Amino acid sequence: MTQSNPNEQNVELNRTSLYWGLLL
């Protein structure tokens, strides 16, 4: 994985979490 911005990674994680929440 590439380490660009911690904030960007956080946003991606949040997005994935939201996606899973909607799927589950």
PyMOL commands that set and color helices and strands:
alter all, ss='L'
color gray80, all
select helices_A, chain A and resi 6-23
alter helices_A, ss='H'
color red, helices_A
deselect
rebuild
show_as cartoon
